[in-house]
Structures are given as structure tokens and as C-alpha cells.
Amino acid sequence: MNAVLKKIAAHSGISSFAIRAERPSDVAARETLLDASFGDGRHARTCQRLRDGRKPAEDLALAAVSNGKLMGTVRLWHVSAGGVAALALGPLAVAASHRKLGVGAALMERALELAQTHDHGAVILLGDAPYYARFGFSAFKTGSLLLPGPFERDRLLAVELREAALEGASGLIVPTGARVSKMRRAHARGIARSMPCAA
Ligand SMILES: CC(C)(COP(=O)(O)OP(=O)(O)OC[C@H]1O[C@@H](n2cnc3c(N)ncnc32)[C@H](O)[C@@H]1OP(=O)(O)O)[C@@H](O)C(=O)NCCC(=O)NCCS
């Protein structure tokens, strides 16, 4: 995938950032960013149940990089939303030093564009409606859906990339993505243990 370059206002102190496919070499920096953004309890969050032991959807693990450093991340995951194929988005995070510069919006826009290109019908997430509404997300189509754990109903949001893709979607959202091999899971645990802030 070609990197998408975005210019940032001169006052930000960085001239540009790129949105590109995540690389294996990004994983340690990504995990450090997620620890800093969501804290120690992040692995216990309900949405993590949709990601445990799974690979992200093809081409849908993205990194925002500036001056060779990772400063933003978003990934999307295959799920079944009560029997309807969809993607679950998350976690989305931008380094505190680079927030309010449009990096989050650039990650979201690129992720949704790629999801549509890959013919996915809908994207679901658990997040703040005041932020995600700008990308078309709302709770209109999620009223009959459930997550595998506690969640706040008004934070379960979705956007349809194909008309009526979530029509009739009702029941539990469960992961359906390809499983990570045992060896890769052990490697990931090793990275987590070697990081100072690992959750
Ligand atoms: C949410 C997050 C990804 C936004 O990244 P970002 O690069 O700062 O986003 P953008 O620059 O595209 O947009 C910034 C705008 O969104 C607003 N915003 C950020 N988080 C928001 C939220 N939770 N609710 C409402 N608005 C929010 C900012 O106030 C800012 O508004 P402004 O443009 O009027 O100044 C980033 O703040 C972050 O990583 N937060 C910690 C992790 C997190 O909460 N992730 C999302 C889970 S719901």
C-alpha cells in the first residue's frame, strides 16, 4: 500500500506525516503507544475479546509515522455482528504529543477508504460518539447488537459502507478473523514482557 502523506500546520513542529500499512517493526512502538493511551487495564476491555488471538483484516492495520517514528495506530478486525459479516475498529490512538493535528482523522479516513475498497459492508466500534460521528458513525444500527462483555450501549457505534449492510443485524458480535499462530502469540507475549509499561 502506498503511504498517504499529510501536511501538518507549521506551528505543530513537524512538517508531515504518513499513513501506511503497519510493519512488524512497528509492533513494540504500537504497544507502548497503546499502553500510554489506554493504561494498564486495556487488555481487560470488552473490545479486546474481539481481537484476542486474531489477525487484523488484510491491509487494515495502519500506522501514522512522522520522522520515522510511529505516532498513531488503528486496526480493523473481522467480526460477525449477529450473523452479519462486518469489521470492528480499534484501538485508535495517537501519541499525546501529536493530538489535535488531524492524525486521528487521517487514520480513520484511510481505514474507512481501504475497508470500502476491500468491499467490507460495515464497521463497528465502541467509542465516543462526539468524536466518531464526524466519520459517519452512530448508534442507529447497533441497538440489537451485543458485545461479549460489559459495554455502554450509547458507545456501540457503526457506519455502513454498503447500503443496509447492517439491516437486521441482531445478537452477539463475535470475532471471525484468522487466528494468530501459537508461535506468534508467544513472540507477542515476549515483546510485552520486555516493555517497561506493558499491561
Ligand atoms: C481520540 C484520538 C485518537 C484523536 O486523535 P487526534 O489525532 O487528536 O484527532 P484529530 O486531530 O483528528 O481530531 C481532534 C479533534 O477531536 C476531538 N476529540 C478527541 N477526542 C475526542 C473525544 N473522545 N470526544 C469528542 N471529541 C474528541 C478533539 O478535541 C479535537 O477537536 P478540535 O478539532 O475541535 O480541536 C486521540 O485523542 C487519542 O489517542 N486519545 C486516547 C485514546 C482514545 O481515547 N482513543 C479513542 C477511543 S474512543
Ligand as a Chemical Component Dictionary entry (heavy atoms), coordinates in Angstrom:
data_LIG
# 
_chem_comp.id                   LIG 
_chem_comp.type                 NON-POLYMER 
_chem_comp.pdbx_formal_charge   0 
_chem_comp.three_letter_code    LIG 
# 
loop_
_chem_comp_atom.comp_id 
_chem_comp_atom.atom_id 
_chem_comp_atom.alt_atom_id 
_chem_comp_atom.type_symbol 
_chem_comp_atom.charge 
_chem_comp_atom.model_Cartn_x 
_chem_comp_atom.model_Cartn_y 
_chem_comp_atom.model_Cartn_z 
_chem_comp_atom.pdbx_ordinal 
LIG C1  C1  C 0 -9.125  10.149 20.131 1  
LIG C2  C2  C 0 -7.796  10.393 19.450 2  
LIG C3  C3  C 0 -7.401  9.171  18.644 3  
LIG C4  C4  C 0 -7.957  11.577 18.478 4  
LIG O1  O1  O 0 -6.741  11.732 17.769 5  
LIG P1  P1  P 0 -6.335  13.160 17.160 6  
LIG O2  O2  O 0 -5.224  12.947 16.205 7  
LIG O3  O3  O 0 -6.118  14.135 18.250 8  
LIG O4  O4  O 0 -7.688  13.529 16.382 9  
LIG P2  P2  P 0 -7.940  14.672 15.334 10 
LIG O5  O5  O 0 -6.779  15.617 15.296 11 
LIG O6  O6  O 0 -8.360  14.059 14.074 12 
LIG O7  O7  O 0 -9.212  15.397 15.950 13 
LIG C5  C5  C 0 -9.059  16.170 17.091 14 
LIG C6  C6  C 0 -10.422 16.699 17.489 15 
LIG O8  O8  O 0 -11.196 15.627 18.062 16 
LIG C7  C7  C 0 -11.598 15.991 19.354 17 
LIG N1  N1  N 0 -11.672 14.794 20.195 18 
LIG C8  C8  C 0 -10.665 13.993 20.556 19 
LIG N2  N2  N 0 -11.130 13.011 21.351 20 
LIG C9  C9  C 0 -12.452 13.217 21.458 21 
LIG C10 C10 C 0 -13.486 12.540 22.152 22 
LIG N3  N3  N 0 -13.240 11.456 22.892 23 
LIG N4  N4  N 0 -14.743 13.030 22.035 24 
LIG C11 C11 C 0 -15.006 14.129 21.309 25 
LIG N5  N5  N 0 -14.065 14.803 20.622 26 
LIG C12 C12 C 0 -12.801 14.357 20.724 27 
LIG C13 C13 C 0 -10.532 16.943 19.838 28 
LIG O9  O9  O 0 -10.997 17.763 20.886 29 
LIG C14 C14 C 0 -10.266 17.756 18.574 30 
LIG O10 O10 O 0 -11.280 18.712 18.398 31 
LIG P3  P3  P 0 -11.000 20.073 17.598 32 
LIG O11 O11 O 0 -10.659 19.670 16.197 33 
LIG O12 O12 O 0 -12.290 20.791 17.694 34 
LIG O13 O13 O 0 -9.854  20.710 18.318 35 
LIG C15 C15 C 0 -6.678  10.772 20.464 36 
LIG O14 O14 O 0 -7.145  11.851 21.250 37 
LIG C16 C16 C 0 -6.277  9.617  21.369 38 
LIG O15 O15 O 0 -5.413  8.815  21.011 39 
LIG N6  N6  N 0 -6.878  9.534  22.570 40 
LIG C17 C17 C 0 -6.536  8.486  23.536 41 
LIG C18 C18 C 0 -7.049  7.146  23.061 42 
LIG C19 C19 C 0 -8.532  7.177  22.768 43 
LIG O16 O16 O 0 -9.312  7.723  23.529 44 
LIG N7  N7  N 0 -8.886  6.560  21.608 45 
LIG C20 C20 C 0 -10.244 6.565  21.117 46 
LIG C21 C21 C 0 -11.092 5.606  21.873 47 
LIG S1  S1  S 0 -12.798 6.195  21.919 48 
# 
loop_
_chem_comp_bond.comp_id 
_chem_comp_bond.atom_id_1 
_chem_comp_bond.atom_id_2 
_chem_comp_bond.value_order 
_chem_comp_bond.pdbx_ordinal 
LIG C1  C2  SING 1  
LIG C2  C3  SING 2  
LIG C2  C4  SING 3  
LIG C2  C15 SING 4  
LIG C4  O1  SING 5  
LIG O1  P1  SING 6  
LIG P1  O2  DOUB 7  
LIG P1  O3  SING 8  
LIG P1  O4  SING 9  
LIG O4  P2  SING 10 
LIG P2  O5  DOUB 11 
LIG P2  O6  SING 12 
LIG P2  O7  SING 13 
LIG O7  C5  SING 14 
LIG C5  C6  SING 15 
LIG C6  O8  SING 16 
LIG C6  C14 SING 17 
LIG O8  C7  SING 18 
LIG C7  N1  SING 19 
LIG C7  C13 SING 20 
LIG N1  C8  SING 21 
LIG N1  C12 SING 22 
LIG C8  N2  DOUB 23 
LIG N2  C9  SING 24 
LIG C9  C10 SING 25 
LIG C9  C12 DOUB 26 
LIG C10 N3  SING 27 
LIG C10 N4  DOUB 28 
LIG N4  C11 SING 29 
LIG C11 N5  DOUB 30 
LIG N5  C12 SING 31 
LIG C13 O9  SING 32 
LIG C13 C14 SING 33 
LIG C14 O10 SING 34 
LIG O10 P3  SING 35 
LIG P3  O11 DOUB 36 
LIG P3  O12 SING 37 
LIG P3  O13 SING 38 
LIG C15 O14 SING 39 
LIG C15 C16 SING 40 
LIG C16 O15 DOUB 41 
LIG C16 N6  SING 42 
LIG N6  C17 SING 43 
LIG C17 C18 SING 44 
LIG C18 C19 SING 45 
LIG C19 O16 DOUB 46 
LIG C19 N7  SING 47 
LIG N7  C20 SING 48 
LIG C20 C21 SING 49 
LIG C21 S1  SING 50 
# 
